[in-house]
C-alpha cells in the first residue's frame, strides 16, 4: 500500500442472502428492485400491491421510496447494492437492512447511530425516523415484501 495511491476496496459480498433474517432479506430484495430505476419502481409497486393489497402496497412503496431517496440525496457516499437476484449481500445492504429492523423494533438510539454512518449527521435522526416507518409499514403487511423477481 502506498500513501500516494489510496487503497480502494471493491464492493464484495459479506454474507449470503439466505443467511439474513427473513425481514432483512425481503428489505434487501425490495431495495435492489427500487435501485433499478423508474421501470423497476413500477414493478416493485405492483409486487407490493399484489402481495399486500393496494393500500398496504402503496404505503410500503411510499415509505421505501422515501427511505431510498433520503439516502440517495444525502448519503455520505453512494449506497452500494447488488443486482436483483444476486445471492451475495454487500455491507451497505446489511447495514440498511439492520437499520430498518432496529428502527422498526424501537431501538431508536442504535438506529440513530447507524444512520449517522450512512448520512450527514444533521439528518441521522430523520433517517432513523423514516427507517422506523418503513419497517413498520412493511411489517404490517408481511406478504407485501418478498423476494423480488429476477431482472428481465
Buried (B, 14 or more C-beta within 10 A) or exposed (E): EEEEEEEEEEEEBBBEBEEBEEBBBBBBBBBBBBBBEEEBBEBBBEBBBEBBBEEBBBBBBBBBBBBBEBBEEBBEEEBBBBEBBBEEBBBBBBBBBBBBBBBBBEBBEBBBBBBBEBBEEEBBBBBBBBBBBBBBBBBEBEEBBBBBBEEE
